Amino acid sequence: MRTDYLSTAEVEAQKKWYVIDAQDYVLGRLATKVASILRGKHKPTFAPHQDVGDYVIVINAEKIKVTGRKAEQKVYFHHSGYPGGAKFVPYKRMMEKHPERIIEHAVRLMLPKNALGRRIFKKLKVYAGPEHPHEAQKPEPLKF
C-alpha cells in the first residue's frame, strides 16, 4: 500500500485559526493541547515531517494557573553565551512583566527541536489580555 501525503498547497488551504481563552486553565494542560493543534495531530492528514497544524491564538495569558507550589518555586533560565551570563527569572516576576512568554515557553518545549518545530512555533500567537489583532482571520473559539 502507498501512503498519500498532501501537497504544500493542499495543506495551506486546510489551515484554520483557533482562539483559546487561557483563563482558569492549568499551564501544562493548556500547553499540551495547544502544541497538539499547532502540530496537526488532531487531523487525519497528520504527517510528522509536514507542517499540517492550525494557527492558535491564546488570550488572557495573565490569568493562567499553575498547580502546587510552582508559583513560588518555578524558575526560567537562559544564558547569554558569555561567561557568567546565566539569567534566572522567577515565575512571579515573569508573570508580572511578560505573562505571554510563560505559555510560549511551555509550548515551545513540547514541539520538535528542529527547523520544522521553529516553523510550527511561529503559528502560535499569545496575548496577555482579552484582545487580539487577528479578527480578519475569523478565528473559531476552541474549548477543551
N, C-alpha and C positions, 0 to 999 in steps of 0.2 A: 504494500500500500504506500501511496505517496501522500505526504503531508503538504497541504496547500497553505501558503502564507499570503497575507495581504500585502499589496504593494504600498509604498510610502504614501501615494496619493489616496488610496482607499483608507488607510489608517487615519490620515489627516481629516478626511471627510467625516469620519465617525466620532471624532473627539467632541466631548461635551464639557460644559463648565458647571461646577457644583459649588454651592456656598454652604459652609458649615458654621453654625454658631457654637463657639467653644465654651460658652457659659455653662458652668456646673459639670463639665466633663473632666475626667481624670487625664492627666497629661499623657501617660504611656498608652492608655487605651485609645485615646483620640489619635495619637501619632501612628499607631499600627493600622488603623482604618484608613487614615489619610495616605500613608505610604502604599497601601494596597491599591487604592484608587489611582494614585499617581502612576504606579507601575502597570496597571491594567489587569490585575489578577482577577477582577470581578467580571471580566469579559470572556466569552467563549473563544475569542480570537487571540488570546494571550500567547505571546511567544517571548521567551526570556531574552532573546537577542534583539528585540524590537521595542520601540517606544510606542506602545499601543494604549497607554493610560490617558486619563482625562485631566483637565485643569481643576484645581481645587483652590477656593478662596476661603480662608479661615478668618472669621471676625470675632471680636470680643476676646482677643488673646489675653488681655489683662485679667480675665475672670476665670482662667484655667485653675484647676485644683491639683494638688499633689497629696498623696496619702502618707500616713506615718509622720516621721519627723524630718522628711525631706526638705521642708521649708526652712529648717534651721541648719541642716547638715549638708545639703547638696551644694557642690562647688563646680563651677565651669572653669576649665583650664585651657589655655592656649599659650603658645610660645612664639616670641618674636623672631627667633632664629639666631639671635645674638647670645653670647654667654651671659647667664644671669637674667635672661629675658622671659622667664616663666611668669605668666599672669594668672592669678586665681581670682575669680569673681563669684561671690556667694549668690545663691538663688534669690535671696531677698533683694539684693542690690540690682541684679539683672531684671527682676520683675518690676522694680521701680523705674529703671531707666529704659530698658528695651524688652518689654514683655513678648514681642513678636519673635525675638531671637530664641526664646526658650522652645517654642513649638518648632521653629525651623531647625534647631539643633537636634531635637529628638527625632524628627522625620528624616533629616539628612543621614543620620547614623543607621537608619533602617533601609536605606537604598543601597544599590550596588556601589562599590568603591572603584569606579572606573568612569570612562567618558560617557557611557550611557547613563549612569547614575547622576552625573553632573547635568546632563541634558534634561533628565526627568525632573530633577530638583527645581529647575527653572520654571516649571509649571505650577509651583506652589506659591500662592500669594497670601501673606499673613498680615492682618491689621489689628492694632491694639483695640480700637473702638468698634462701634457697630456700623460704621460707614466704609464703603469701598468704591473705587472708581471704575468698576467693571460692569456697570449696568448695561452697556451696549452689547455685551456678550450673552445677555439673557441667562444668567446662571440659575440653575434649579436648586431649591433648598434641599438639603440632604439630612435626614435624621437616621440615627443608628438605633 
